[in-house]
Amino acid sequence: MTAVPTFPPCRSPAPTRDLDQLRRDIAECGYGILLDALAPDLLDALRARVLEQAAGERAHDVAYYFGDDQTGMPGTHGGHKPAPNQRIGNLLNKGEVFRTLLNHPLIGEVVPQMLGRDYLLSSLSAMIMQKGGVAQVIHADQQFVPFETPQAVVCNVVWLLVDFSPENGGTRLVPGSHLWGLPEIRFERGADGVARLAPNRAPTVVAQAPAGSALVFDGRLWHGAGANTTDQPRPALFSYYCAPFLRQQENIPLSLLDEVYESLTPAELKVLGFEAHNRGLGRIAPVLGRANTNWSDNGSGVLTP
């Protein structure tokens, strides 16, 4: 008989408006929820722009779909194959309103606690969960790191564009799991010969909070989006950050449109990866008319006989 795993108990943080409490929740429980993180007018503008962009990408047959396999994750079974859920990436190219999140004061209040002061934006994306999609497998955002780390090397800020509830697929979280190591994700073959995702028995709680809240969590935290069983879409934005020595999820220095790049401030350029970390990592040769903010590299010169 297979032993049932035991999980250390941890409290479930309540949504708060207190930044000190939020930081305590993140340190102790791996996550916290800040109420009223988005002003009502900004919330309305972000939600409208996400839904408009999603509709445009569907109409032009360039949408990225997912949620049609056992894991509920973006991956090889998603992409252009029709599926219930939709992901919209590289948002800095898709509306000036998204740049407000890059400069949101909450980022400076919570991300350095997890990653240190020289963090990078790894990606800025949106996901829209629709009826018919499956719940995401319980995972950690730094699942790609093949060993345990004493502190997070990635973290996530989820901006709630609508109320999150169990019914519409609000994120499921395992309090305290950022201190347990990474969750196991594996498939089991049943007596019928069919391989199925092995269940994760860790007790989860749902991030129930109103639109405009921000869910902040350590990249080691076990979590997964729920399944939306309602008739209304459940959109959310994701500001995903990483330590400066990691490869970014989106290759932002290469992906930015010229007009976006040319409009960025020095502080924005730094967090997007244009500052060479310790002058050693992320050096850019100016072949695209772009350069580091703190390093000159003329290695793009033409070879001569």
C-alpha positions in Angstrom: 0.0 0.0 0.0 1.3 3.5 -0.9 1.8 5.7 2.1 -0.3 8.9 2.0 2.1 11.9 2.3 1.8 14.3 5.2 2.0 18.1 4.7 3.1 20.5 7.4 0.2 22.8 8.4 0.3 26.5 7.6 -2.3 29.3 8.0 -4.1 30.7 4.9 -3.4 34.4 4.7 -6.4 36.7 4.5 -6.5 39.5 1.9 -5.0 42.6 3.4 -4.4 46.3 2.6 -1.4 46.3 5.0 2.0 46.1 3.1 3.8 44.9 6.2 1.3 42.1 6.7 1.6 41.2 3.0 5.3 40.8 3.3 4.9 38.7 6.4 2.4 36.5 4.6 4.7 36.0 1.7 7.7 35.0 3.9 5.7 32.6 6.1 3.1 31.2 3.8 4.6 31.7 0.4 2.0 34.1 -0.8 -0.2 37.1 0.1 -3.1 39.1 -1.4 -3.2 42.8 -1.5 -6.6 44.4 -1.8 -7.2 47.5 -4.0 -3.9 47.2 -5.7 -5.3 48.6 -8.9 -7.3 51.8 -9.0 -10.8 51.4 -10.5 -10.0 53.3 -13.7 -6.7 51.4 -14.3 -8.5 48.1 -13.6 -11.2 48.9 -16.2 -8.6 50.0 -18.7 -6.4 46.8 -18.2 -9.4 44.5 -18.4 -10.8 46.1 -21.5 -7.4 46.1 -23.3 -6.7 42.4 -22.4 -10.1 41.3 -23.8 -9.7 43.5 -26.9 -6.3 42.1 -27.6 -7.4 38.5 -27.1 -10.3 39.0 -29.5 -8.0 40.5 -32.1 -5.5 37.7 -31.9 -8.4 35.2 -32.3 -9.8 37.1 -35.3 -6.4 37.1 -37.0 -5.7 33.4 -36.2 -2.6 34.1 -34.1 -4.1 33.3 -30.7 -2.3 30.9 -28.3 -4.7 28.4 -26.8 -4.3 25.9 -24.0 -6.2 24.0 -21.3 -7.2 21.0 -23.4 -4.8 18.4 -21.9 -4.5 16.8 -18.5 -2.1 19.4 -17.1 -4.1 22.5 -18.1 -0.8 24.2 -18.9 0.4 26.1 -21.9 2.5 23.6 -23.8 2.8 21.3 -26.8 -1.0 20.5 -26.8 -1.9 24.2 -26.9 -0.8 26.9 -29.3 -2.8 27.2 -32.5 -4.9 24.1 -31.7 -8.3 25.2 -30.5 -8.7 24.9 -26.8 -10.8 26.7 -24.1 -8.2 29.0 -22.5 -6.1 31.7 -24.1 -2.7 33.2 -23.3 -1.6 36.7 -24.5 2.2 37.4 -24.3 4.7 40.2 -24.8 2.2 42.7 -23.5 4.6 45.7 -23.5 4.1 45.7 -27.3 0.4 45.5 -27.0 -0.7 48.6 -25.2 0.8 51.5 -23.3 -1.5 50.7 -20.4 0.5 47.6 -19.6 3.5 49.7 -18.9 1.8 51.0 -15.8 2.3 47.6 -14.2 6.1 47.9 -14.9 6.2 51.0 -12.7 3.5 50.0 -10.1 4.8 50.8 -6.6 3.8 47.3 -5.3 6.6 45.8 -7.3 9.3 47.6 -5.4 7.6 46.8 -2.1 7.5 43.0 -2.5 9.8 41.7 -5.3 13.1 42.7 -3.6 12.1 40.7 -0.6 12.2 37.5 -2.7 14.7 38.2 -5.4 17.0 41.0 -4.2 17.2 44.5 -5.7 18.5 43.6 -9.2 15.5 41.6 -10.4 14.3 41.4 -14.0 10.9 41.3 -15.5 10.8 37.8 -17.0 7.5 38.1 -18.8 4.3 40.2 -18.8 1.4 38.2 -20.0 -2.4 37.6 -19.6 -4.3 34.4 -19.3 -8.1 34.0 -19.9 -9.6 30.9 -18.4 -12.9 29.8 -20.0 -15.5 27.2 -19.4 -14.3 23.8 -20.5 -10.7 24.2 -19.6 -9.2 21.8 -17.1 -7.5 22.9 -13.8 -3.8 23.3 -14.0 -1.6 20.7 -12.4 -0.2 21.7 -9.1 3.3 23.1 -9.9 5.8 25.7 -8.9 6.9 28.5 -11.2 10.5 27.6 -10.7 9.9 24.0 -11.5 12.5 24.3 -14.3 15.3 24.6 -11.7 16.5 21.0 -11.1 17.5 21.5 -7.5 16.1 23.1 -4.3 17.1 26.7 -3.6 17.2 28.4 -0.2 15.3 31.4 -1.6 13.2 32.1 -4.6 14.8 32.8 -7.9 11.4 33.7 -9.6 8.2 35.2 -8.3 4.8 36.2 -9.6 2.4 39.1 -9.2 -1.1 38.2 -10.4 -3.4 41.2 -11.1 -7.0 40.1 -10.7 -9.1 41.7 -13.5 -12.3 40.1 -12.2 -13.3 38.6 -8.9 -11.5 35.2 -8.2 -13.7 32.4 -6.9 -13.7 28.6 -6.8 -16.3 28.6 -9.5 -14.4 30.6 -12.0 -11.1 28.9 -11.6 -9.4 31.1 -8.9 -5.8 30.1 -8.3 -5.4 27.2 -6.0 -2.5 27.6 -3.5 -0.8 25.3 -1.0 0.2 27.5 2.0 3.7 27.0 3.2 4.7 24.8 0.3 7.5 27.2 -0.8 9.6 25.6 2.0 8.9 21.9 1.0 10.9 21.5 -2.3 9.3 21.2 -5.7 6.1 19.2 -6.2 6.4 15.9 -8.1 4.6 15.9 -11.5 4.3 12.4 -13.0 2.0 10.2 -14.9 0.7 6.8 -13.9 -0.5 4.0 -16.2 -3.7 2.4 -15.0 -5.0 -1.1 -15.4 -6.5 0.0 -18.7 -3.1 1.0 -20.0 -3.9 4.7 -20.2 -1.4 7.1 -18.7 -3.0 9.7 -16.4 -1.6 12.5 -14.3 -0.9 11.3 -10.8 -3.0 13.3 -8.2 -1.3 15.7 -5.9 -2.9 15.3 -2.4 -1.6 18.5 -0.9 -4.5 20.5 0.6 -5.2 23.7 -1.4 -7.0 26.9 -0.8 -8.5 29.2 -3.4 -7.3 32.8 -3.8 -10.7 34.3 -3.3 -10.5 38.1 -3.7 -12.2 40.9 -5.6 -11.1 42.4 -8.9 -8.3 44.9 -8.5 -6.5 42.8 -5.9 -2.9 41.5 -6.5 -1.9 37.9 -5.6 1.9 37.8 -4.9 3.7 34.5 -4.5 7.2 33.0 -4.1 8.3 31.1 -7.2 8.6 27.9 -5.1 5.0 27.9 -4.0 2.8 25.0 -5.1 -0.2 26.3 -7.0 -2.3 26.0 -10.1 -5.2 27.7 -11.7 -8.6 26.1 -11.1 -11.1 25.2 -13.8 -13.6 27.8 -14.8 -17.1 26.3 -14.6 -19.0 29.6 -15.2 -20.1 31.1 -18.4 -17.9 34.2 -17.9 -14.2 34.5 -18.8 -11.7 34.8 -16.0 -8.9 37.1 -17.2 -5.8 37.9 -15.2 -2.4 39.6 -15.8 0.9 38.1 -14.7 4.0 40.2 -13.9 6.6 37.4 -13.6 10.0 38.3 -12.3 13.4 36.5 -12.1 16.8 36.8 -10.5 19.2 38.7 -12.8 21.3 35.6 -13.5 18.4 33.7 -15.1 17.2 33.7 -18.7 14.0 35.6 -19.0 10.8 33.8 -20.0 10.2 36.3 -22.8 13.4 37.5 -24.6 12.4 41.1 -23.9 15.5 43.0 -25.3 15.0 41.2 -28.6 11.2 41.2 -28.6 10.4 44.9 -28.0 9.1 46.9 -30.9 11.4 49.8 -31.8 8.9 52.5 -30.8 8.4 50.8 -27.4 12.2 50.5 -26.8 12.8 54.1 -27.8 10.2 55.3 -25.2 11.6 53.5 -22.2 13.2 55.2 -19.2 16.6 54.1 -17.8 14.8 52.5 -14.8 12.5 50.6 -17.2 15.4 49.5 -19.4 17.2 48.2 -16.4 14.4 45.9 -15.2 13.8 44.7 -18.7 17.4 43.4 -19.0 19.3 46.2 -20.7 21.7 46.6 -17.7 24.5 44.1 -17.7 24.4 42.5 -14.3 27.7 43.0 -12.5 28.9 44.1 -16.0 29.2 40.4 -16.8 25.8 39.0 -17.6 23.5 40.2 -20.4 26.0 42.2 -22.5 24.5 43.4 -25.7 26.2 44.0 -29.0 24.5 47.0 -30.7 23.6 45.2 -33.9 19.9 46.1 -33.6 20.5 49.7 -32.5 20.1 48.7 -28.8 22.8 48.6 -26.1 23.3 48.1 -22.4 22.7 51.1 -20.2 26.0 50.5 -18.3 28.3 48.7 -20.7 29.7 49.3 -24.2 30.3 46.3 -26.4 31.7 47.0 -29.9 31.9 43.3 -30.8 29.6 43.8 -33.8 32.3 45.3 -36.0 32.8 44.0 -39.6 35.5 41.4 -40.1 38.3 42.6 -42.4 41.0 40.5 -44.2 
